[in-house]
Amino acid sequence: MNYAVKFQLLSALLASAGISLNNSHSVSTSTLSTPQLSKQSRSALWLVGCQG
């Protein structure tokens, strides 16, 4: 299962937290391999289980 958020909603949420999307120092423009992307995003992912 995937979950997506509209960019406008995410942008507004980040702006309300004082996070700028225009800060080029915090965003890498290099291309990442799949293993590199997986390793970097691991801390932002959570497994949610549901029992019925």
C-alpha positions in Angstrom: 0.0 0.0 0.0 1.3 3.4 -0.8 0.2 6.8 0.5 0.5 10.0 -1.5 0.0 13.7 -0.5 -0.7 16.5 -2.9 2.3 18.8 -3.3 0.2 21.9 -2.3 -0.7 20.3 1.1 2.8 19.2 1.8 4.2 22.6 0.8 1.7 24.3 3.2 2.6 21.9 6.0 6.3 22.4 5.6 5.9 26.2 5.4 3.9 26.1 8.7 6.8 24.3 10.3 9.2 26.9 9.0 10.8 24.6 6.5 11.7 26.2 3.1 11.6 24.1 -0.1 13.9 26.7 -1.7 16.9 25.9 0.6 19.3 24.3 -1.9 21.7 23.4 0.9 19.4 20.8 2.4 18.4 19.2 -0.9 20.8 17.1 -2.9 20.5 17.3 -6.6 22.6 14.2 -7.2 21.0 11.0 -8.6 20.8 8.2 -6.0 20.8 4.5 -6.8 17.9 2.4 -5.4 19.9 1.1 -2.5 21.1 4.6 -1.6 17.6 6.0 -1.7 16.3 3.1 0.4 19.0 3.6 3.0 18.4 7.4 3.2 14.6 7.1 3.4 14.5 4.2 5.9 14.1 6.5 9.0 11.1 8.2 7.4 9.1 5.0 6.8 6.9 3.2 9.3 5.2 -0.2 9.1 1.6 0.0 10.1 -0.2 -3.2 10.8 -3.9 -3.9 11.1 -5.7 -7.0 12.4 -9.3 -7.6 11.6 
